[in-house]
Amino acid sequence: MKHKIRGLVSLGLLISWAISALTGFILYLAPEGQRSGRAILLFGLAKHGWSEIHTWASFLALGITLLHIIIDWHILVTVIKLLIRGDKNKNSYDILH
């Protein structure tokens, strides 16, 4: 069950950050100026519509990222300790289990 949750969280991270990056790129390429917000950019959406999608996708990605950190907190702490200590005897299996 825990592996399914981790898998869903990872998939959610991938999708939400990809949407955030894609919409950010679209907004980066969008024209600037007073009337630029009214021009349809892509798929029938104007700059304001893409900005809304970008904002909500970014909030979703941030929330899923926090969930990911909470779920994998033990692994994160263990890896940081190993990096600081420099314990060469531990392998990846020992870290994850």
Biopython code that builds the backbone (N, CA, C, O; Angstrom):
import numpy as np
from Bio.PDB.StructureBuilder import StructureBuilder

atoms = [
    (1, "MET", "N", (0.825, -1.204, 0.000)),
    (1, "MET", "CA", (0.000, 0.000, 0.000)),
    (1, "MET", "C", (0.864, 1.260, 0.000)),
    (1, "MET", "O", (0.567, 2.237, -0.687)),
    (2, "LYS", "N", (1.951, 1.211, 0.797)),
    (2, "LYS", "CA", (2.823, 2.379, 0.885)),
    (2, "LYS", "C", (3.488, 2.670, -0.462)),
    (2, "LYS", "O", (3.704, 3.830, -0.815)),
    (3, "HIS", "N", (3.813, 1.607, -1.214)),
    (3, "HIS", "CA", (4.427, 1.799, -2.522)),
    (3, "HIS", "C", (3.442, 2.427, -3.512)),
    (3, "HIS", "O", (3.839, 3.220, -4.366)),
    (4, "LYS", "N", (2.162, 2.071, -3.398)),
    (4, "LYS", "CA", (1.149, 2.677, -4.269)),
    (4, "LYS", "C", (1.013, 4.167, -3.985)),
    (4, "LYS", "O", (0.908, 4.980, -4.904)),
    (5, "ILE", "N", (1.015, 4.512, -2.707)),
    (5, "ILE", "CA", (0.905, 5.927, -2.331)),
    (5, "ILE", "C", (2.110, 6.697, -2.837)),
    (5, "ILE", "O", (1.967, 7.786, -3.393)),
    (6, "ARG", "N", (3.304, 6.135, -2.644)),
    (6, "ARG", "CA", (4.516, 6.795, -3.147)),
    (6, "ARG", "C", (4.463, 6.947, -4.661)),
    (6, "ARG", "O", (4.860, 7.982, -5.197)),
    (7, "GLY", "N", (3.983, 5.935, -5.341)),
    (7, "GLY", "CA", (3.869, 6.001, -6.793)),
    (7, "GLY", "C", (2.898, 7.076, -7.247)),
    (7, "GLY", "O", (3.183, 7.818, -8.187)),
    (8, "LEU", "N", (1.746, 7.162, -6.581)),
    (8, "LEU", "CA", (0.761, 8.191, -6.923)),
    (8, "LEU", "C", (1.290, 9.590, -6.630)),
    (8, "LEU", "O", (1.068, 10.521, -7.404)),
    (9, "VAL", "N", (1.989, 9.733, -5.510)),
    (9, "VAL", "CA", (2.571, 11.029, -5.175)),
    (9, "VAL", "C", (3.620, 11.412, -6.219)),
    (9, "VAL", "O", (3.664, 12.562, -6.656)),
    (10, "SER", "N", (4.453, 10.470, -6.619)),
    (10, "SER", "CA", (5.473, 10.749, -7.645)),
    (10, "SER", "C", (4.834, 11.124, -8.977)),
    (10, "SER", "O", (5.285, 12.054, -9.645)),
    (11, "LEU", "N", (3.792, 10.407, -9.359)),
    (11, "LEU", "CA", (3.084, 10.730, -10.592)),
    (11, "LEU", "C", (2.434, 12.115, -10.505)),
    (11, "LEU", "O", (2.473, 12.890, -11.460)),
    (12, "GLY", "N", (1.843, 12.412, -9.355)),
    (12, "GLY", "CA", (1.258, 13.738, -9.144)),
    (12, "GLY", "C", (2.292, 14.841, -9.230)),
    (12, "GLY", "O", (2.028, 15.906, -9.787)),
    (13, "LEU", "N", (3.473, 14.589, -8.677)),
    (13, "LEU", "CA", (4.565, 15.562, -8.769)),
    (13, "LEU", "C", (4.965, 15.797, -10.219)),
    (13, "LEU", "O", (5.111, 16.936, -10.661)),
    (14, "LEU", "N", (5.136, 14.718, -10.939)),
    (14, "LEU", "CA", (5.545, 14.830, -12.336)),
    (14, "LEU", "C", (4.527, 15.621, -13.150)),
    (14, "LEU", "O", (4.892, 16.533, -13.893)),
    (15, "ILE", "N", (3.267, 15.276, -13.011)),
    (15, "ILE", "CA", (2.222, 15.934, -13.800)),
    (15, "ILE", "C", (2.055, 17.396, -13.402)),
    (15, "ILE", "O", (2.007, 18.273, -14.264)),
    (16, "SER", "N", (1.967, 17.664, -12.101)),
    (16, "SER", "CA", (1.707, 19.045, -11.668)),
    (16, "SER", "C", (2.883, 19.971, -11.982)),
    (16, "SER", "O", (2.669, 21.104, -12.412)),
    (17, "TRP", "N", (4.127, 19.511, -11.775)),
    (17, "TRP", "CA", (5.274, 20.363, -12.104)),
    (17, "TRP", "C", (5.430, 20.512, -13.610)),
    (17, "TRP", "O", (5.876, 21.559, -14.080)),
    (18, "ALA", "N", (5.071, 19.485, -14.378)),
    (18, "ALA", "CA", (5.136, 19.596, -15.837)),
    (18, "ALA", "C", (4.131, 20.631, -16.343)),
    (18, "ALA", "O", (4.453, 21.435, -17.219)),
    (19, "ILE", "N", (2.919, 20.612, -15.793)),
    (19, "ILE", "CA", (1.912, 21.614, -16.179)),
    (19, "ILE", "C", (2.386, 22.999, -15.782)),
    (19, "ILE", "O", (2.247, 23.947, -16.555)),
    (20, "SER", "N", (2.938, 23.127, -14.601)),
    (20, "SER", "CA", (3.441, 24.422, -14.137)),
    (20, "SER", "C", (4.555, 24.932, -15.052)),
    (20, "SER", "O", (4.573, 26.107, -15.417)),
    (21, "ALA", "N", (5.476, 24.053, -15.418)),
    (21, "ALA", "CA", (6.579, 24.453, -16.298)),
    (21, "ALA", "C", (6.073, 24.823, -17.689)),
    (21, "ALA", "O", (6.507, 25.822, -18.263)),
    (22, "LEU", "N", (5.155, 24.020, -18.234)),
    (22, "LEU", "CA", (4.623, 24.284, -19.569)),
    (22, "LEU", "C", (3.864, 25.611, -19.608)),
    (22, "LEU", "O", (4.066, 26.418, -20.516)),
    (23, "THR", "N", (3.001, 25.831, -18.635)),
    (23, "THR", "CA", (2.248, 27.090, -18.624)),
    (23, "THR", "C", (3.170, 28.277, -18.353)),
    (23, "THR", "O", (2.945, 29.367, -18.879)),
    (24, "GLY", "N", (4.199, 28.076, -17.544)),
    (24, "GLY", "CA", (5.182, 29.141, -17.319)),
    (24, "GLY", "C", (5.910, 29.498, -18.604)),
    (24, "GLY", "O", (6.163, 30.673, -18.872)),
    (25, "PHE", "N", (6.248, 28.485, -19.403)),
    (25, "PHE", "CA", (6.899, 28.726, -20.693)),
    (25, "PHE", "C", (5.963, 29.459, -21.647)),
    (25, "PHE", "O", (6.388, 30.365, -22.363)),
    (26, "ILE", "N", (4.691, 29.069, -21.658)),
    (26, "ILE", "CA", (3.706, 29.753, -22.512)),
    (26, "ILE", "C", (3.586, 31.207, -22.098)),
    (26, "ILE", "O", (3.539, 32.094, -22.951)),
    (27, "LEU", "N", (3.535, 31.463, -20.794)),
    (27, "LEU", "CA", (3.440, 32.840, -20.308)),
    (27, "LEU", "C", (4.707, 33.634, -20.604)),
    (27, "LEU", "O", (4.646, 34.838, -20.854)),
    (28, "TYR", "N", (5.844, 32.965, -20.577)),
    (28, "TYR", "CA", (7.108, 33.631, -20.896)),
    (28, "TYR", "C", (7.120, 34.101, -22.353)),
    (28, "TYR", "O", (7.635, 35.175, -22.665)),
    (29, "LEU", "N", (6.551, 33.290, -23.230)),
    (29, "LEU", "CA", (6.510, 33.635, -24.648)),
    (29, "LEU", "C", (5.370, 34.583, -25.009)),
    (29, "LEU", "O", (5.349, 35.134, -26.110)),
    (30, "ALA", "N", (4.428, 34.775, -24.100)),
    (30, "ALA", "CA", (3.254, 35.610, -24.379)),
    (30, "ALA", "C", (3.672, 37.070, -24.557)),
    (30, "ALA", "O", (4.610, 37.543, -23.914)),
    (31, "PRO", "N", (2.967, 37.769, -25.432)),
    (31, "PRO", "CA", (3.290, 39.182, -25.637)),
    (31, "PRO", "C", (2.987, 40.004, -24.387)),
    (31, "PRO", "O", (2.130, 39.648, -23.579)),
    (32, "GLU", "N", (3.707, 41.103, -24.253)),
    (32, "GLU", "CA", (3.494, 41.997, -23.113)),
    (32, "GLU", "C", (2.846, 43.282, -23.597)),
    (32, "GLU", "O", (2.851, 43.586, -24.790)),
    (33, "GLY", "N", (2.294, 44.025, -22.668)),
    (33, "GLY", "CA", (1.667, 45.292, -23.015)),
    (33, "GLY", "C", (0.262, 45.382, -22.453)),
    (33, "GLY", "O", (-0.233, 44.431, -21.849)),
    (34, "GLN", "N", (-0.389, 46.540, -22.654)),
    (34, "GLN", "CA", (-1.701, 46.790, -22.075)),
    (34, "GLN", "C", (-2.782, 45.844, -22.595)),
    (34, "GLN", "O", (-3.596, 45.354, -21.813)),
    (35, "ARG", "N", (-2.801, 45.592, -23.858)),
    (35, "ARG", "CA", (-3.876, 44.792, -24.453)),
    (35, "ARG", "C", (-3.467, 43.348, -24.730)),
    (35, "ARG", "O", (-4.211, 42.611, -25.376)),
    (36, "SER", "N", (-2.325, 42.947, -24.262)),
    (36, "SER", "CA", (-1.840, 41.602, -24.569)),
    (36, "SER", "C", (-2.631, 40.516, -23.844)),
    (36, "SER", "O", (-2.646, 39.371, -24.295)),
    (37, "GLY", "N", (-3.277, 40.840, -22.753)),
    (37, "GLY", "CA", (-4.034, 39.859, -21.994)),
    (37, "GLY", "C", (-5.285, 39.367, -22.684)),
    (37, "GLY", "O", (-5.845, 38.340, -22.301)),
    (38, "ARG", "N", (-5.732, 40.093, -23.702)),
    (38, "ARG", "CA", (-6.963, 39.725, -24.406)),
    (38, "ARG", "C", (-6.720, 38.805, -25.596)),
    (38, "ARG", "O", (-7.640, 38.130, -26.057)),
    (39, "ALA", "N", (-5.509, 38.776, -26.085)),
    (39, "ALA", "CA", (-5.196, 37.971, -27.268)),
    (39, "ALA", "C", (-5.203, 36.487, -26.901)),
    (39, "ALA", "O", (-4.660, 36.083, -25.873)),
    (40, "ILE", "N", (-5.825, 35.693, -27.757)),
    (40, "ILE", "CA", (-5.862, 34.248, -27.534)),
    (40, "ILE", "C", (-4.498, 33.680, -27.901)),
    (40, "ILE", "O", (-3.989, 33.900, -29.000)),
    (41, "LEU", "N", (-3.916, 32.939, -26.950)),
    (41, "LEU", "CA", (-2.578, 32.406, -27.157)),
    (41, "LEU", "C", (-2.589, 30.991, -27.712)),
    (41, "LEU", "O", (-1.963, 30.711, -28.735)),
    (42, "LEU", "N", (-3.308, 30.095, -27.028)),
    (42, "LEU", "CA", (-3.257, 28.685, -27.381)),
    (42, "LEU", "C", (-4.484, 27.993, -26.812)),
    (42, "LEU", "O", (-4.886, 28.293, -25.688)),
    (43, "PHE", "N", (-5.083, 27.087, -27.549)),
    (43, "PHE", "CA", (-6.251, 26.309, -27.112)),
    (43, "PHE", "C", (-7.402, 27.187, -26.626)),
    (43, "PHE", "O", (-8.144, 26.796, -25.726)),
    (44, "GLY", "N", (-7.548, 28.343, -27.204)),
    (44, "GLY", "CA", (-8.658, 29.223, -26.874)),
    (44, "GLY", "C", (-8.505, 29.988, -25.568)),
    (44, "GLY", "O", (-9.463, 30.604, -25.100)),
    (45, "LEU", "N", (-7.338, 29.961, -24.984)),
    (45, "LEU", "CA", (-7.122, 30.666, -23.720)),
    (45, "LEU", "C", (-6.248, 31.904, -23.928)),
    (45, "LEU", "O", (-5.267, 31.879, -24.671)),
    (46, "ALA", "N", (-6.628, 32.971, -23.258)),
    (46, "ALA", "CA", (-5.830, 34.186, -23.273)),
    (46, "ALA", "C", (-4.792, 34.119, -22.153)),
    (46, "ALA", "O", (-4.718, 33.135, -21.417)),
    (47, "LYS", "N", (-4.006, 35.165, -22.040)),
    (47, "LYS", "CA", (-2.930, 35.203, -21.048)),
    (47, "LYS", "C", (-3.463, 35.011, -19.626)),
    (47, "LYS", "O", (-2.830, 34.333, -18.817)),
    (48, "HIS", "N", (-4.599, 35.592, -19.322)),
    (48, "HIS", "CA", (-5.182, 35.469, -17.979)),
    (48, "HIS", "C", (-5.549, 34.013, -17.670)),
    (48, "HIS", "O", (-5.324, 33.534, -16.559)),
    (49, "GLY", "N", (-6.105, 33.325, -18.644)),
    (49, "GLY", "CA", (-6.473, 31.918, -18.451)),
    (49, "GLY", "C", (-5.257, 31.051, -18.196)),
    (49, "GLY", "O", (-5.275, 30.195, -17.311)),
    (50, "TRP", "N", (-4.194, 31.268, -18.969)),
    (50, "TRP", "CA", (-2.962, 30.506, -18.760)),
    (50, "TRP", "C", (-2.330, 30.840, -17.411)),
    (50, "TRP", "O", (-1.737, 29.978, -16.762)),
    (51, "SER", "N", (-2.463, 32.081, -17.003)),
    (51, "SER", "CA", (-1.936, 32.493, -15.703)),
    (51, "SER", "C", (-2.673, 31.792, -14.558)),
    (51, "SER", "O", (-2.054, 31.387, -13.574)),
    (52, "GLU", "N", (-3.995, 31.650, -14.691)),
    (52, "GLU", "CA", (-4.788, 30.936, -13.683)),
    (52, "GLU", "C", (-4.376, 29.470, -13.592)),
    (52, "GLU", "O", (-4.192, 28.938, -12.497)),
    (53, "ILE", "N", (-4.232, 28.823, -14.740)),
    (53, "ILE", "CA", (-3.816, 27.419, -14.749)),
    (53, "ILE", "C", (-2.431, 27.282, -14.127)),
    (53, "ILE", "O", (-2.187, 26.363, -13.345)),
    (54, "HIS", "N", (-1.527, 28.191, -14.473)),
    (54, "HIS", "CA", (-0.169, 28.162, -13.936)),
    (54, "HIS", "C", (-0.174, 28.317, -12.408)),
    (54, "HIS", "O", (0.531, 27.596, -11.702)),
    (55, "THR", "N", (-0.959, 29.243, -11.918)),
    (55, "THR", "CA", (-1.020, 29.485, -10.471)),
    (55, "THR", "C", (-1.548, 28.260, -9.732)),
    (55, "THR", "O", (-0.948, 27.828, -8.748)),
    (56, "TRP", "N", (-2.658, 27.697, -10.191)),
    (56, "TRP", "CA", (-3.251, 26.560, -9.496)),
    (56, "TRP", "C", (-2.414, 25.290, -9.642)),
    (56, "TRP", "O", (-2.338, 24.489, -8.710)),
    (57, "ALA", "N", (-1.796, 25.103, -10.787)),
    (57, "ALA", "CA", (-0.906, 23.944, -10.952)),
    (57, "ALA", "C", (0.306, 24.064, -10.031)),
    (57, "ALA", "O", (0.777, 23.067, -9.483)),
    (58, "SER", "N", (0.804, 25.282, -9.865)),
    (58, "SER", "CA", (1.946, 25.499, -8.977)),
    (58, "SER", "C", (1.570, 25.269, -7.516)),
    (58, "SER", "O", (2.346, 24.679, -6.764)),
    (59, "PHE", "N", (0.391, 25.728, -7.108)),
    (59, "PHE", "CA", (-0.078, 25.463, -5.735)),
    (59, "PHE", "C", (-0.255, 23.963, -5.500)),
    (59, "PHE", "O", (0.120, 23.443, -4.449)),
    (60, "LEU", "N", (-0.827, 23.275, -6.482)),
    (60, "LEU", "CA", (-1.000, 21.830, -6.379)),
    (60, "LEU", "C", (0.352, 21.132, -6.279)),
    (60, "LEU", "O", (0.533, 20.237, -5.453)),
    (61, "ALA", "N", (1.294, 21.539, -7.115)),
    (61, "ALA", "CA", (2.630, 20.946, -7.096)),
    (61, "ALA", "C", (3.319, 21.198, -5.756)),
    (61, "ALA", "O", (3.994, 20.312, -5.232)),
    (62, "LEU", "N", (3.159, 22.371, -5.210)),
    (62, "LEU", "CA", (3.747, 22.687, -3.909)),
    (62, "LEU", "C", (3.145, 21.804, -2.817)),
    (62, "LEU", "O", (3.867, 21.288, -1.965)),
    (63, "GLY", "N", (1.830, 21.633, -2.845)),
    (63, "GLY", "CA", (1.175, 20.776, -1.862)),
    (63, "GLY", "C", (1.618, 19.323, -1.965)),
    (63, "GLY", "O", (1.872, 18.670, -0.953)),
    (64, "ILE", "N", (1.711, 18.821, -3.194)),
    (64, "ILE", "CA", (2.152, 17.438, -3.379)),
    (64, "ILE", "C", (3.618, 17.290, -2.979)),
    (64, "ILE", "O", (4.012, 16.250, -2.451)),
    (65, "THR", "N", (4.424, 18.314, -3.224)),
    (65, "THR", "CA", (5.824, 18.281, -2.806)),
    (65, "THR", "C", (5.930, 18.183, -1.288)),
    (65, "THR", "O", (6.739, 17.413, -0.771)),
    (66, "LEU", "N", (5.127, 18.951, -0.576)),
    (66, "LEU", "CA", (5.129, 18.869, 0.892)),
    (66, "LEU", "C", (4.683, 17.491, 1.361)),
    (66, "LEU", "O", (5.256, 16.945, 2.304)),
    (67, "LEU", "N", (3.668, 16.923, 0.717)),
    (67, "LEU", "CA", (3.226, 15.573, 1.041)),
    (67, "LEU", "C", (4.353, 14.566, 0.793)),
    (67, "LEU", "O", (4.562, 13.654, 1.593)),
    (68, "HIS", "N", (5.059, 14.731, -0.295)),
    (68, "HIS", "CA", (6.182, 13.861, -0.630)),
    (68, "HIS", "C", (7.276, 13.927, 0.447)),
    (68, "HIS", "O", (7.833, 12.900, 0.834)),
    (69, "ILE", "N", (7.572, 15.118, 0.915)),
    (69, "ILE", "CA", (8.578, 15.282, 1.970)),
    (69, "ILE", "C", (8.107, 14.619, 3.259)),
    (69, "ILE", "O", (8.897, 13.968, 3.943)),
    (70, "ILE", "N", (6.840, 14.775, 3.594)),
    (70, "ILE", "CA", (6.298, 14.163, 4.817)),
    (70, "ILE", "C", (6.361, 12.637, 4.726)),
    (70, "ILE", "O", (6.774, 11.972, 5.676)),
    (71, "ILE", "N", (5.955, 12.090, 3.589)),
    (71, "ILE", "CA", (5.946, 10.633, 3.421)),
    (71, "ILE", "C", (7.356, 10.055, 3.494)),
    (71, "ILE", "O", (7.564, 9.000, 4.092)),
    (72, "ASP", "N", (8.310, 10.732, 2.896)),
    (72, "ASP", "CA", (9.678, 10.215, 2.810)),
    (72, "ASP", "C", (10.639, 10.905, 3.775)),
    (72, "ASP", "O", (11.844, 10.944, 3.525)),
    (73, "TRP", "N", (10.123, 11.443, 4.864)),
    (73, "TRP", "CA", (10.946, 12.187, 5.818)),
    (73, "TRP", "C", (12.093, 11.331, 6.366)),
    (73, "TRP", "O", (13.230, 11.796, 6.449)),
    (74, "HIS", "N", (11.796, 10.094, 6.736)),
    (74, "HIS", "CA", (12.822, 9.217, 7.315)),
    (74, "HIS", "C", (13.968, 8.983, 6.327)),
    (74, "HIS", "O", (15.138, 9.021, 6.708)),
    (75, "ILE", "N", (13.631, 8.748, 5.084)),
    (75, "ILE", "CA", (14.651, 8.522, 4.063)),
    (75, "ILE", "C", (15.482, 9.787, 3.854)),
    (75, "ILE", "O", (16.706, 9.718, 3.735)),
    (76, "LEU", "N", (14.825, 10.926, 3.810)),
    (76, "LEU", "CA", (15.521, 12.199, 3.621)),
    (76, "LEU", "C", (16.520, 12.455, 4.746)),
    (76, "LEU", "O", (17.667, 12.823, 4.490)),
    (77, "VAL", "N", (16.091, 12.261, 5.975)),
    (77, "VAL", "CA", (16.974, 12.472, 7.129)),
    (77, "VAL", "C", (18.149, 11.493, 7.093)),
    (77, "VAL", "O", (19.286, 11.876, 7.366)),
    (78, "THR", "N", (17.876, 10.240, 6.758)),
    (78, "THR", "CA", (18.927, 9.227, 6.701)),
    (78, "THR", "C", (19.963, 9.573, 5.634)),
    (78, "THR", "O", (21.163, 9.468, 5.887)),
    (79, "VAL", "N", (19.526, 9.976, 4.468)),
    (79, "VAL", "CA", (20.449, 10.327, 3.389)),
    (79, "VAL", "C", (21.283, 11.544, 3.775)),
    (79, "VAL", "O", (22.488, 11.568, 3.523)),
    (80, "ILE", "N", (20.668, 12.542, 4.377)),
    (80, "ILE", "CA", (21.416, 13.732, 4.793)),
    (80, "ILE", "C", (22.467, 13.367, 5.835)),
    (80, "ILE", "O", (23.602, 13.838, 5.768)),
    (81, "LYS", "N", (22.090, 12.527, 6.796)),
    (81, "LYS", "CA", (23.061, 12.079, 7.808)),
    (81, "LYS", "C", (24.220, 11.341, 7.159)),
    (81, "LYS", "O", (25.375, 11.559, 7.525)),
    (82, "LEU", "N", (23.926, 10.473, 6.202)),
    (82, "LEU", "CA", (24.986, 9.727, 5.525)),
    (82, "LEU", "C", (25.901, 10.651, 4.721)),
    (82, "LEU", "O", (27.114, 10.446, 4.673)),
    (83, "LEU", "N", (25.318, 11.655, 4.099)),
    (83, "LEU", "CA", (26.135, 12.597, 3.336)),
    (83, "LEU", "C", (27.038, 13.423, 4.251)),
    (83, "LEU", "O", (28.188, 13.704, 3.914)),
    (84, "ILE", "N", (26.509, 13.804, 5.399)),
    (84, "ILE", "CA", (27.308, 14.589, 6.341)),
    (84, "ILE", "C", (28.388, 13.725, 6.972)),
    (84, "ILE", "O", (29.544, 14.137, 7.070)),
    (85, "ARG", "N", (28.012, 12.533, 7.397)),
    (85, "ARG", "CA", (28.931, 11.623, 8.070)),
    (85, "ARG", "C", (29.912, 10.983, 7.098)),
    (85, "ARG", "O", (31.059, 10.715, 7.454)),
    (86, "GLY", "N", (29.467, 10.742, 5.888)),
    (86, "GLY", "CA", (30.310, 10.107, 4.890)),
    (86, "GLY", "C", (30.487, 8.623, 5.135)),
    (86, "GLY", "O", (31.574, 8.083, 4.929)),
    (87, "ASP", "N", (29.428, 7.957, 5.572)),
    (87, "ASP", "CA", (29.491, 6.523, 5.855)),
    (87, "ASP", "C", (29.480, 5.747, 4.539)),
    (87, "ASP", "O", (28.443, 5.647, 3.882)),
    (88, "LYS", "N", (30.616, 5.208, 4.161)),
    (88, "LYS", "CA", (30.748, 4.508, 2.881)),
    (88, "LYS", "C", (30.276, 3.052, 2.956)),
    (88, "LYS", "O", (30.129, 2.405, 1.919)),
    (89, "ASN", "N", (30.035, 2.527, 4.163)),
    (89, "ASN", "CA", (29.655, 1.124, 4.315)),
    (89, "ASN", "C", (28.178, 0.862, 4.056)),
    (89, "ASN", "O", (27.793, -0.284, 3.821)),
    (90, "LYS", "N", (27.345, 1.892, 4.092)),
    (90, "LYS", "CA", (25.911, 1.707, 3.861)),
    (90, "LYS", "C", (25.624, 1.712, 2.369)),
    (90, "LYS", "O", (26.170, 2.525, 1.623)),
    (91, "ASN", "N", (24.763, 0.800, 1.944)),
    (91, "ASN", "CA", (24.348, 0.809, 0.547)),
    (91, "ASN", "C", (22.916, 1.341, 0.457)),
    (91, "ASN", "O", (22.289, 1.627, 1.477)),
    (92, "SER", "N", (22.406, 1.470, -0.761)),
    (92, "SER", "CA", (21.078, 2.060, -0.947)),
    (92, "SER", "C", (19.978, 1.193, -0.307)),
    (92, "SER", "O", (18.968, 1.731, 0.146)),
    (93, "TYR", "N", (20.152, -0.101, -0.263)),
    (93, "TYR", "CA", (19.139, -0.957, 0.359)),
    (93, "TYR", "C", (19.030, -0.662, 1.853)),
    (93, "TYR", "O", (17.926, -0.609, 2.393)),
    (94, "ASP", "N", (20.160, -0.470, 2.520)),
    (94, "ASP", "CA", (20.150, -0.157, 3.951)),
    (94, "ASP", "C", (19.495, 1.194, 4.218)),
    (94, "ASP", "O", (18.834, 1.372, 5.242)),
    (95, "ILE", "N", (19.670, 2.125, 3.324)),
    (95, "ILE", "CA", (19.090, 3.449, 3.501)),
    (95, "ILE", "C", (17.572, 3.398, 3.394)),
    (95, "ILE", "O", (16.866, 4.003, 4.201)),
    (96, "LEU", "N", (17.076, 2.679, 2.404)),
    (96, "LEU", "CA", (15.634, 2.662, 2.137)),
    (96, "LEU", "C", (14.859, 1.724, 3.053)),
    (96, "LEU", "O", (13.635, 1.833, 3.125)),
    (97, "HIS", "N", (15.519, 0.807, 3.757)),
    (97, "HIS", "CA", (14.799, -0.142, 4.575)),
    (97, "HIS", "C", (15.235, -0.105, 6.007)),
    (97, "HIS", "O", (14.713, -0.857, 6.831)),
]
sb = StructureBuilder()
sb.init_structure("model")
sb.init_model(0)
sb.init_chain("A")
sb.init_seg("    ")
for serial, (resi, resn, name, xyz) in enumerate(atoms, 1):
    if name == "N":
        sb.init_residue(resn, " ", resi, " ")
    sb.init_atom(name, np.array(xyz, "f"), 0.0, 1.0, " ", f" {name:<3s}", serial, name[0])
structure = sb.get_structure()
